[in-house]
């Protein structure tokens, strides 16, 4: 399958089309949106189901296959926010508070980008290592903490401690890690009893979730003009460059073609669930319009429409 076919397969998938519908609703000035409680349930469902499926796969995976990818993920999760922080200093006039806030978002990961990648790879017939959700969990936290540290080099210890508690006890981390533990404990036999719920209807649930994200992204796109060309260029190009570097690194340490695509997406994605909560608490002076617009309004659609097929093509080229 060539790059054009990969792009068409991705663009015509139900979850991606649902995201486009959400953006279209905003352009049409429609008031339609997914109710808050439903959206909250969907986010919990996605986190828990990804964790459980990853835990089930981990229960049959030897530890010797996992330790190196985990160490590399911790290293990359700490490196990315540093690269983002200093890149923004060269590309934009932003102060260190806002650069740190954005770095925290890009250092962390996006569950929905990860999930969309898994769905796409499954439809393309590529398999993925079962420990990938564990890498998602591992990379969720370091980037947020380091981004906040870069923004507040002279921060009081209490402020950082509160930020770390906020991240470690956040919904995304707790449900993802909790799901992994459940999956390991129950194994394939236990999972088979709940597979129709956590597996069979997964893509449909993701489509409804992406519909609301499309609405949110469409609204935040109105702030792109005020973000500046330097920040806009960063939000478009950085995820693709980081993703391709992630694919190369993953294959260099022995991860499969499909797994390398997922790892590349982890490097390319930006958080808009866990990171905003931590940043609002630790860096209240940072401008939400900047970090929400870049992570959700620009980088997420770039990864969804271009990044997933591009990284899949690039992984095949390296194989």
C-alpha positions as CSV (number, residue, x, y, z in Angstrom):
1,X,0.0,0.0,0.0
2,X,1.6,3.3,-1.1
3,X,1.5,6.6,0.8
4,X,-1.5,7.9,-1.2
5,X,-3.5,4.8,-0.4
6,X,-2.5,5.0,3.2
7,X,-3.7,8.6,3.5
8,X,-7.0,7.7,1.8
9,X,-7.6,4.8,4.1
10,X,-7.0,7.0,7.1
11,X,-9.1,9.9,5.8
12,X,-12.1,7.7,5.0
13,X,-12.1,5.8,8.4
14,X,-15.2,6.4,10.5
15,X,-13.3,8.0,13.5
16,X,-11.5,10.5,11.3
17,X,-14.7,11.4,9.4
18,X,-16.4,12.0,12.7
19,X,-13.6,14.4,13.7
20,X,-14.1,16.3,10.3
21,X,-17.8,16.4,11.0
22,X,-17.2,18.1,14.3
23,X,-15.1,20.8,12.7
24,X,-17.8,21.2,10.0
25,X,-20.4,21.7,12.7
26,X,-18.4,24.6,14.1
27,X,-18.0,26.2,10.6
28,X,-21.8,25.9,10.2
29,X,-22.2,27.6,13.6
30,X,-24.2,24.6,14.8
31,X,-24.8,24.3,18.6
32,X,-24.6,20.5,18.5
33,X,-22.1,18.9,20.8
34,X,-21.7,15.7,22.8
35,X,-23.1,16.2,26.3
36,X,-20.5,16.6,29.0
37,X,-21.3,13.5,31.0
38,X,-21.2,11.4,27.8
39,X,-17.9,12.8,26.8
40,X,-16.5,12.1,30.3
41,X,-17.7,8.5,30.1
42,X,-16.1,8.1,26.6
43,X,-12.8,9.4,27.8
44,X,-12.9,7.0,30.8
45,X,-13.9,4.1,28.5
46,X,-11.0,4.7,26.1
47,X,-8.4,5.0,28.8
48,X,-9.6,1.9,30.6
49,X,-10.0,-0.3,27.5
50,X,-6.6,0.6,26.1
51,X,-5.0,-0.2,29.5
52,X,-6.8,-3.5,29.9
53,X,-5.9,-4.7,26.4
54,X,-2.3,-3.7,27.0
55,X,-2.2,-5.5,30.3
56,X,-3.6,-8.7,28.8
57,X,-0.9,-8.6,26.1
58,X,1.7,-7.9,28.8
59,X,0.6,-10.9,30.8
60,X,2.0,-13.1,28.0
61,X,5.0,-11.0,27.1
62,X,8.5,-11.9,28.6
63,X,10.0,-9.1,30.7
64,X,13.2,-9.4,28.6
65,X,11.2,-7.9,25.6
66,X,9.9,-4.9,27.6
67,X,12.7,-3.4,29.7
68,X,14.6,-1.7,26.8
69,X,11.6,0.0,25.2
70,X,10.5,1.2,28.7
71,X,14.0,2.8,29.3
72,X,14.0,4.4,25.9
73,X,10.5,5.8,26.5
74,X,11.5,7.4,29.7
75,X,14.5,9.0,28.1
76,X,12.5,10.2,25.1
77,X,9.7,11.4,27.3
78,X,12.2,13.6,29.2
79,X,14.1,14.8,26.1
80,X,11.1,16.0,24.0
81,X,10.0,18.9,26.3
82,X,13.6,20.1,26.5
83,X,13.8,20.2,22.7
84,X,10.4,21.9,22.5
85,X,11.3,24.5,25.1
86,X,14.5,25.7,23.4
87,X,13.0,25.4,19.9
88,X,10.3,27.8,20.9
89,X,12.8,30.2,22.2
90,X,14.4,30.4,18.7
91,X,11.1,30.4,16.8
92,X,8.8,32.6,18.9
93,X,8.9,35.6,21.3
94,X,7.1,33.6,24.0
95,X,8.3,33.9,27.6
96,X,9.5,30.9,29.5
97,X,6.2,30.4,31.3
98,X,4.3,29.8,28.0
99,X,7.2,27.9,26.4
100,X,7.2,25.6,29.4
101,X,3.5,25.1,29.3
102,X,3.6,24.1,25.6
103,X,6.7,21.9,26.2
104,X,4.7,20.1,28.9
105,X,1.9,19.3,26.4
106,X,4.3,18.1,23.7
107,X,6.4,16.1,26.2
108,X,3.3,14.2,27.3
109,X,1.2,11.9,25.0
110,X,-2.2,11.9,23.4
111,X,-4.3,8.8,24.1
112,X,-6.7,9.6,21.2
113,X,-3.8,9.9,18.7
114,X,-2.4,6.6,20.0
115,X,-5.8,5.0,19.7
116,X,-6.5,6.3,16.2
117,X,-3.1,4.9,15.2
118,X,-4.0,1.5,16.6
119,X,-7.3,1.4,14.7
120,X,-5.6,2.4,11.5
121,X,-2.8,-0.2,11.9
122,X,-5.3,-2.9,12.6
123,X,-7.2,-2.0,9.4
124,X,-3.9,-2.1,7.5
125,X,-3.0,-5.6,8.8
126,X,0.0,-4.5,10.9
127,X,0.5,-6.0,14.4
128,X,1.7,-4.0,17.4
129,X,3.5,-5.2,20.5
130,X,1.3,-5.7,23.5
131,X,3.4,-3.5,25.8
132,X,2.7,-0.3,23.8
133,X,0.0,0.9,26.2
134,X,2.7,0.6,28.9
135,X,4.9,3.0,27.0
136,X,2.0,5.4,26.7
137,X,1.7,5.4,30.4
138,X,5.4,5.7,30.9
139,X,5.7,8.7,28.6
140,X,2.6,10.5,30.0
141,X,4.2,11.9,33.1
142,X,7.9,12.9,32.6
143,X,7.2,15.5,29.9
144,X,4.7,17.3,32.0
145,X,7.0,17.5,35.0
146,X,10.0,18.6,33.0
147,X,8.0,21.2,31.1
148,X,6.8,22.7,34.3
149,X,10.3,22.6,35.8
150,X,11.7,24.4,32.7
151,X,9.1,27.1,33.1
152,X,9.6,27.5,36.9
153,X,13.3,26.9,37.5
154,X,13.0,28.8,40.8
155,X,9.6,27.3,41.7
156,X,9.0,26.4,45.4
157,X,9.2,22.7,46.2
158,X,5.5,22.7,47.2
159,X,4.4,23.9,43.8
160,X,6.2,21.1,42.0
161,X,5.0,18.5,44.5
162,X,1.4,19.6,43.9
163,X,2.0,19.4,40.1
164,X,3.4,15.9,40.4
165,X,0.5,14.8,42.5
166,X,-2.0,16.3,40.0
167,X,-0.3,14.4,37.2
168,X,0.1,11.1,39.0
169,X,-3.5,11.1,40.3
170,X,-5.0,12.4,37.1
171,X,-7.8,10.5,35.4
172,X,-5.7,9.5,32.4
173,X,-2.8,8.1,34.4
174,X,-4.9,6.3,37.0
175,X,-7.3,4.6,34.5
176,X,-4.5,3.7,32.1
177,X,-2.3,2.2,34.8
178,X,-5.2,0.6,36.6
179,X,-6.4,-0.9,33.3
180,X,-2.9,-2.4,32.7
181,X,-3.0,-4.0,36.2
182,X,-6.5,-5.4,35.6
183,X,-5.4,-6.8,32.2
184,X,-2.3,-8.5,33.7
185,X,-4.3,-10.0,36.5
186,X,-7.2,-11.3,34.4
187,X,-5.2,-12.5,31.3
188,X,-6.6,-13.6,28.0
189,X,-9.2,-15.9,29.5
190,X,-10.7,-13.2,31.7
191,X,-10.6,-10.6,29.0
192,X,-12.6,-12.8,26.6
193,X,-15.6,-12.3,28.8
194,X,-15.6,-8.5,28.4
195,X,-14.1,-8.3,24.9
196,X,-17.4,-7.5,23.2
197,X,-17.6,-4.3,25.3
198,X,-13.9,-3.3,25.4
199,X,-13.0,-4.5,21.9
200,X,-16.1,-5.0,19.7
201,X,-17.5,-1.5,20.0
202,X,-14.2,0.3,20.6
203,X,-14.1,2.0,17.2
204,X,-17.7,3.3,17.5
205,X,-17.0,4.8,20.9
206,X,-13.8,6.5,19.5
207,X,-15.9,8.0,16.6
208,X,-18.3,9.7,19.1
209,X,-15.3,10.9,21.2
210,X,-13.6,12.3,18.1
211,X,-16.8,14.1,17.0
212,X,-16.6,16.2,20.2
213,X,-12.9,16.7,19.8
214,X,-13.6,18.0,16.3
215,X,-16.0,20.5,17.7
216,X,-13.4,21.6,20.3
217,X,-10.6,21.8,17.7
218,X,-12.8,23.9,15.4
219,X,-13.4,26.4,18.1
220,X,-9.8,26.7,19.1
221,X,-8.7,27.1,15.5
222,X,-10.2,30.6,15.7
223,X,-7.2,31.5,17.8
224,X,-4.6,30.4,15.3
225,X,-4.2,33.9,13.8
226,X,-3.1,35.2,17.2
227,X,-0.6,32.4,17.8
228,X,2.1,33.8,15.3
229,X,3.7,32.1,12.3
230,X,6.6,30.7,14.4
231,X,4.3,28.8,16.7
232,X,2.1,27.8,13.8
233,X,5.1,26.4,11.9
234,X,6.3,24.6,15.0
235,X,2.9,22.9,15.7
236,X,2.8,21.7,12.1
237,X,6.4,20.5,11.6
238,X,7.6,19.3,15.0
239,X,5.2,16.4,15.3
240,X,6.1,15.0,11.9
241,X,9.9,15.4,12.6
242,X,9.6,13.9,16.1
243,X,7.4,11.1,14.8
244,X,9.8,10.0,12.1
245,X,12.7,10.1,14.6
246,X,10.6,8.0,16.9
247,X,9.9,5.4,14.2
248,X,13.7,5.2,13.4
249,X,14.6,4.8,17.1
250,X,12.0,2.2,17.7
251,X,13.1,0.0,14.8
252,X,16.8,0.5,15.9
253,X,16.0,-1.2,19.2
254,X,14.1,-4.0,17.6
255,X,10.4,-2.9,17.7
256,X,8.3,-4.2,14.8
257,X,7.1,-2.1,11.9
258,X,3.6,-1.6,13.4
259,X,5.0,-1.0,16.9
260,X,7.5,1.6,15.6
261,X,4.6,3.6,14.0
262,X,2.8,3.6,17.4
263,X,6.1,4.7,19.2
264,X,6.5,7.4,16.6
265,X,3.0,8.7,17.3
266,X,3.8,8.8,21.0
267,X,6.7,11.0,20.2
268,X,4.7,13.2,17.8
269,X,1.5,13.6,19.9
270,X,0.7,16.4,22.3
271,X,-1.5,15.9,25.4
272,X,-4.8,17.7,25.8
273,X,-6.2,15.7,28.7
274,X,-3.6,15.3,31.5
275,X,-1.3,18.2,30.6
276,X,-3.9,21.0,30.6
277,X,-5.0,20.0,34.1
278,X,-1.4,20.0,35.5
279,X,-0.5,23.2,33.7
280,X,-3.5,25.1,34.9
281,X,-2.6,24.3,38.4
282,X,1.1,24.9,38.3
283,X,1.4,27.6,35.7
284,X,-1.8,29.6,36.0
285,X,-0.2,32.6,34.3
286,X,0.3,30.6,31.1
287,X,-2.2,31.3,28.3
288,X,-4.6,28.4,27.6
289,X,-5.3,29.7,24.1
290,X,-1.7,29.0,23.1
291,X,-1.2,25.5,24.4
292,X,-4.8,24.3,23.6
293,X,-4.6,25.8,20.1
294,X,-1.3,24.2,19.3
295,X,-1.9,20.8,20.8
296,X,-5.6,20.2,20.0
297,X,-6.3,22.7,17.2
298,X,-3.2,22.2,15.1
299,X,-1.0,19.2,16.1
300,X,-3.8,16.7,16.7
301,X,-5.4,17.2,13.2
302,X,-1.9,17.1,11.6
303,X,-1.2,13.8,13.3
304,X,-4.6,12.4,12.5
305,X,-4.7,13.3,8.8
306,X,-1.0,13.3,7.8
307,X,1.1,11.8,10.6
308,X,-0.5,8.4,10.9
309,X,-0.2,7.5,7.2
310,X,3.2,9.3,6.8
311,X,4.7,7.4,9.8
312,X,3.2,4.1,8.5
313,X,4.8,4.7,5.1
314,X,8.1,5.7,6.7
315,X,8.2,2.6,8.9
316,X,7.7,0.4,5.8
317,X,10.5,2.2,4.0
318,X,12.9,1.5,6.9
319,X,11.8,-2.2,7.2
